[in-house]
Amino acid sequence: MQLHILRLAARGRCGRRGLPGRGWVWPRRRCGRRAPGWRGLSAGGRRGCAAALPHVCRRGIGREASPAWRMAPLLLQLAVLGAALAAVALILISFVAFITATEMPHLHRHEDEKFFLNARVQREALPSIRDSPTKQLSVVVPSYNEEKRLPVMMDEALGYLEERQKQDPTFTYEVIVVDDGSKDETSKVAFKYCQKYGSDKVRVITLVKNRGKGGAIRMGVFSSRGKKILMADADGATKFPDIEKLEKGLNDLQPWPDQMAIACGSRAHLEKESIAQRSYFRTLLMYGFHFLVWFLCVKGIRDTQCGFKLLTREAASRTFSSLHIERWAFDVELLYIAQFFKIPIAEIAVNWTEIEGSKLVPFWSWLQMGKDLLLIRLRYLTGAWRLEQTRKVN
């Protein structure tokens, strides 16, 4: 009888015939209630039951558990399930990133991309970055459907460069406009400057198909002749005279290891002003992208996406020959490679104005860049992409 009562009490079953049931609390001297069937027990049986279930005597058998205690096992199971799904997703993404990665950057040039048209509309072979430099400065301008915005930038840049050359006759330069498979008259607009200033100062490279901003800049860099190479956007958002700030920042990094150094234009000082003009959604995307850049790839650079960067010829050769990403996130991989090779980098504040007509679609472009950031990290982490200390350019 005692054993039967204890079993029923432990199971919390509703009692019949005077047996303990749900909500019943015993014994009387501890809980203040007399249970049915208690009189049927002997004194020894009562003491045995009280000794066997001391915690039950105080709190009651079969009493409902609190909602928090009922939810705890469920929350624990959900947490374990979420962690397992995240681990599986990471493994799957890493596997896909590994098998879809190319071992070497694609450096193939179409036959027509090996030549440019001079001012007399004659084809001439493009030089190589492996050749000895013959100019002090090369300016590479990637352009895609920029027939309307390009003239403003070219007028400002060439006006500054011509004036600088007048003041210092030893200063030499070239501007390389890379038409990234445009569907408008970008090449024709750029070629007018070639005819005006001569093909020694202005050259136009027309790519057969669109490669992306990073791919276009790489083609221009590999065809440059300058000791220093400047990347400049076709929209003219950065004031071109700010190149002097980058040159000073580059000189402050001396001595350059293996003649390699990079100066990056930065809009980080304009962040507060830009936040005031942007929507909350775009501000959230901006902060999310900056966090991913810091967490996955590049440390210590607040603005990796400014298109105004100055590189020594050796730094450009080393970084662009290892570049895989050709779209919007190429800047991040470029700086990731530079930090891997311990190339000194200076971040310099520049004047910048937002120009209408941007090709960057806020949500989808940031989503694409976020995907590229994750792939950059995973592919280098899994060994699908590897950086070598010595790398020759194809």
C-alpha positions in Angstrom: 0.0 0.0 0.0 2.8 2.5 0.9 4.7 1.6 -2.3 1.5 2.0 -4.4 0.8 5.4 -2.9 4.3 6.6 -3.6 4.2 5.5 -7.2 0.9 7.2 -7.8 2.2 10.4 -6.1 5.4 10.4 -8.2 3.4 10.1 -11.4 1.0 12.8 -10.4 -2.1 10.7 -11.4 -5.5 11.7 -10.1 -6.3 9.4 -7.3 -9.5 7.4 -6.7 -10.8 5.7 -3.6 -9.0 8.1 -1.4 -5.6 7.8 -3.0 -3.5 11.0 -3.5 -4.1 12.9 -6.7 -3.1 16.1 -8.6 -3.0 19.2 -6.4 -2.9 17.1 -3.3 -0.3 18.2 -0.7 0.8 16.1 2.2 1.5 15.4 5.1 -0.8 17.5 7.3 1.8 18.7 9.8 4.0 20.2 7.0 1.5 21.4 4.4 -1.6 22.0 6.4 -3.8 19.6 4.4 -5.0 16.1 5.2 -5.1 13.9 2.1 -7.6 11.1 1.5 -6.2 7.8 2.4 -3.8 9.2 5.0 -5.8 7.7 7.9 -5.4 4.3 6.3 -1.6 4.4 6.9 0.0 3.3 10.0 2.2 5.7 12.0 5.3 3.9 10.6 3.9 4.2 7.1 3.3 7.9 7.6 6.9 8.4 8.8 8.2 6.3 5.9 6.3 8.4 3.4 7.4 11.6 4.9 11.1 10.5 4.9 10.8 9.1 1.4 9.5 12.3 -0.2 10.6 15.2 2.0 10.6 17.7 -1.0 7.1 16.5 -2.0 5.9 17.1 1.6 7.0 20.7 1.4 5.9 21.6 -2.2 3.3 19.1 -3.1 3.0 16.2 -5.5 1.7 16.8 -9.0 1.6 20.6 -8.6 1.9 22.4 -12.0 5.5 23.6 -12.9 5.9 27.3 -13.6 5.8 28.5 -17.2 9.5 29.4 -17.2 10.5 25.9 -16.1 8.3 24.4 -18.8 9.9 26.6 -21.5 13.5 26.0 -20.4 13.9 22.6 -22.1 12.2 23.9 -25.3 14.5 27.0 -25.5 17.5 24.8 -24.9 16.5 22.5 -27.7 15.9 25.4 -30.1 19.3 26.8 -29.2 21.0 23.5 -30.0 19.1 23.2 -33.2 19.9 26.7 -34.3 23.6 26.2 -33.6 23.6 22.9 -35.5 21.9 24.5 -38.5 24.4 27.4 -38.5 27.3 25.0 -38.4 25.8 23.0 -41.3 25.2 26.1 -43.3 28.8 27.4 -42.7 30.2 24.0 -43.8 28.0 24.0 -46.9 28.9 27.6 -47.8 32.6 26.8 -47.3 32.4 23.8 -49.5 30.6 25.7 -52.3 33.2 28.6 -51.9 36.0 26.1 -52.2 34.8 24.1 -55.3 33.7 27.3 -57.2 37.0 29.2 -56.6 39.5 29.5 -59.4 43.1 28.7 -58.5 44.6 31.7 -60.3 43.1 35.1 -61.1 41.8 35.3 -64.7 44.2 37.5 -66.6 43.2 36.7 -70.1 43.0 39.6 -72.6 41.0 39.5 -75.7 43.0 40.1 -78.9 41.4 43.6 -79.3 42.3 44.5 -75.7 46.0 44.3 -76.4 45.9 47.5 -78.5 44.8 51.1 -78.3 44.1 53.7 -81.0 46.5 56.6 -81.2 45.5 60.2 -82.2 45.8 59.2 -85.9 43.3 56.3 -85.3 46.1 53.7 -85.8 46.4 50.7 -83.6 49.4 50.5 -81.2 50.4 47.7 -78.8 49.8 48.4 -75.1 52.8 48.3 -72.8 53.1 46.1 -69.7 53.5 46.8 -66.1 56.6 44.6 -66.1 58.2 47.2 -68.4 60.3 50.0 -66.8 58.3 53.1 -66.0 58.5 56.0 -68.4 56.0 58.4 -66.7 55.8 59.8 -63.2 52.1 59.3 -62.9 49.5 57.1 -64.5 45.8 57.8 -63.9 43.4 54.9 -64.5 39.8 55.8 -65.0 37.3 52.8 -65.1 34.2 53.8 -67.1 30.9 52.1 -67.8 28.2 54.0 -69.6 29.8 57.3 -68.5 29.4 59.5 -71.6 27.6 62.2 -69.6 29.7 62.3 -66.4 33.1 61.5 -67.9 33.7 65.0 -69.5 33.5 66.8 -66.2 36.0 64.6 -64.6 38.4 64.6 -67.6 38.3 68.4 -67.8 39.2 68.8 -64.1 41.9 66.1 -64.1 43.6 67.2 -67.4 43.3 70.9 -66.4 45.2 70.2 -63.2 47.8 67.9 -64.7 48.5 70.3 -67.6 48.9 73.2 -65.1 51.2 71.1 -62.9 53.3 70.2 -65.9 53.7 73.8 -66.8 55.0 74.6 -63.4 57.3 71.6 -63.3 58.4 70.5 -66.9 59.9 67.3 -65.4 56.5 66.1 -64.4 55.1 63.6 -66.8 51.7 61.8 -66.8 49.2 59.7 -68.7 45.5 59.2 -68.3 44.1 55.7 -69.2 40.4 55.5 -69.7 39.2 51.9 -69.6 35.8 51.5 -71.2 34.3 48.5 -69.4 32.1 47.2 -72.3 29.8 50.3 -72.3 26.6 50.4 -74.3 26.8 54.2 -74.9 29.4 56.5 -76.5 31.9 56.4 -73.6 34.8 55.4 -75.8 34.1 58.1 -78.4 33.8 60.8 -75.7 37.1 59.6 -74.2 38.8 59.4 -77.6 38.2 63.1 -78.2 40.6 63.9 -75.3 43.1 61.6 -76.9 42.9 63.6 -80.1 43.1 66.9 -78.2 46.0 66.0 -75.9 47.7 63.3 -77.9 47.9 59.5 -77.3 51.0 59.9 -75.2 49.0 61.6 -72.5 45.5 60.1 -73.0 44.8 56.5 -74.0 41.5 54.7 -74.3 41.2 50.9 -73.8 37.9 49.4 -74.8 37.1 46.0 -73.3 35.2 43.6 -75.4 32.9 42.6 -72.5 32.0 44.0 -69.1 34.4 42.8 -66.4 33.4 44.9 -63.5 35.1 47.9 -61.9 37.9 45.8 -60.5 38.6 44.1 -63.7 38.6 47.3 -65.7 41.1 48.9 -63.3 43.3 45.9 -63.4 43.5 46.1 -67.2 44.4 49.7 -67.0 47.0 49.1 -64.3 48.7 46.3 -66.4 48.9 48.8 -69.3 50.3 51.7 -67.4 53.7 53.4 -67.6 53.8 55.4 -64.4 56.0 55.1 -61.3 52.9 55.8 -59.3 49.4 54.7 -60.3 46.2 56.6 -59.3 42.8 55.0 -59.4 40.1 57.7 -60.0 36.4 57.3 -60.6 34.8 58.6 -63.8 32.1 60.6 -61.9 34.7 63.1 -60.5 33.3 62.8 -57.0 36.7 63.3 -55.5 38.4 66.6 -56.2 41.4 65.8 -58.4 43.9 68.2 -56.8 43.6 66.1 -53.6 46.1 63.8 -55.3 48.7 66.0 -53.6 47.4 64.8 -50.2 47.8 61.2 -51.3 51.3 61.9 -52.6 52.2 63.4 -49.2 50.7 60.5 -47.4 52.6 58.1 -49.6 55.9 59.9 -48.9 55.3 59.8 -45.2 55.3 56.0 -45.3 58.9 55.9 -46.5 61.1 53.9 -46.4 58.9 51.7 -48.6 59.6 47.9 -48.2 60.5 46.7 -51.7 59.3 50.1 -53.0 55.7 49.2 -52.1 53.2 51.6 -50.5 49.5 52.6 -50.9 47.6 55.8 -50.0 43.9 55.5 -49.8 41.5 58.4 -50.1 39.0 58.3 -47.3 35.5 59.7 -46.7 35.3 58.6 -43.1 35.4 62.1 -41.8 32.2 62.8 -43.7 30.4 59.9 -42.1 28.3 62.0 -39.7 27.1 64.3 -42.4 26.2 61.4 -44.7 24.2 59.7 -42.0 22.1 62.8 -41.6 21.3 62.8 -45.3 20.7 59.0 -45.6 17.7 56.9 -44.7 17.8 54.7 -41.7 17.9 51.6 -44.0 20.9 52.8 -46.0 22.6 53.8 -42.8 22.0 50.3 -41.4 23.4 48.8 -44.6 26.5 51.0 -44.4 27.3 50.0 -40.8 26.6 46.4 -41.6 29.0 46.4 -44.5 31.7 48.2 -42.4 31.4 45.6 -39.7 31.7 42.7 -42.2 34.8 44.4 -43.8 36.4 44.7 -40.3 35.4 41.3 -39.1 36.2 39.3 -42.2 38.9 41.0 -44.2 40.6 44.4 -43.5 41.5 45.9 -40.1 42.5 49.5 -39.5 41.0 51.1 -42.7 37.7 52.9 -42.1 36.8 53.5 -45.7 37.8 50.8 -48.1 35.5 51.8 -50.9 36.7 55.2 -51.9 37.7 55.1 -55.5 40.7 57.5 -55.1 43.8 55.4 -54.3 47.5 55.9 -55.1 49.9 53.0 -55.4 53.5 52.7 -56.2 54.2 50.6 -59.3 55.5 47.7 -57.4 52.6 47.7 -55.0 50.1 47.8 -57.9 51.9 44.9 -59.6 51.9 42.8 -56.5 48.3 43.3 -55.4 46.5 43.4 -58.8 48.3 40.2 -60.0 46.8 38.4 -57.0 43.3 39.9 -57.3 40.3 37.6 -57.8 37.3 39.8 -57.2 36.4 42.0 -60.2 33.2 43.6 -59.0 32.4 46.2 -56.3 34.2 44.5 -53.4 37.5 44.3 -55.2 38.8 47.2 -53.1 38.5 45.0 -50.0 40.4 42.1 -51.5 43.0 44.6 -52.8 43.7 45.9 -49.3 43.5 42.4 -47.8 46.3 41.3 -50.1 48.3 44.4 -49.3 48.0 43.7 -45.6 49.0 40.1 -46.2 52.2 41.3 -47.9 52.7 43.9 -45.2 52.5 46.8 -47.6 52.2 50.0 -45.7 48.9 51.8 -46.1 48.0 55.4 -45.3 44.4 56.5 -45.1 44.0 60.2 -46.2 40.9 62.4 -45.9 39.8 63.8 -49.2 37.1 66.1 -50.4 34.2 64.2 -51.8 30.8 65.1 -53.3 28.1 62.6 -54.2 27.3 62.8 -57.9 24.0 61.7 -59.5 24.0 58.7 -61.8 25.7 56.1 -59.5 25.6 52.5 -60.8 25.4 51.3 -57.3 22.0 49.9 -56.4 21.7 50.4 -52.6 20.3 47.0 -51.5 21.4 44.5 -54.2 24.9 46.0 -54.6 25.5 45.8 -50.9 24.1 42.3 -50.8 26.5 41.3 -53.6 29.4 42.9 -51.8 28.4 41.1 -48.5 28.5 37.8 -50.4 31.9 38.7 -51.9 33.3 39.5 -48.5 32.2 36.2 -47.1 33.6 34.3 -50.1 36.9 36.2 -49.9 37.4 35.2 -46.3 36.3 31.6 -46.8 38.3 31.0 -49.9 41.5 32.2 -48.4 40.7 30.4 -45.1 40.1 27.1 -46.8 43.1 27.4 -49.1 41.2 27.7 -52.3 42.9 31.0 -52.9 46.5 31.4 -51.8 48.9 34.3 -51.8 52.5 33.7 -52.7 55.4 35.9 -51.6 56.7 36.1 -55.2 54.2 36.3 -58.0 54.7 37.0 -61.7 52.2 38.9 -63.8 50.8 37.1 -66.9 
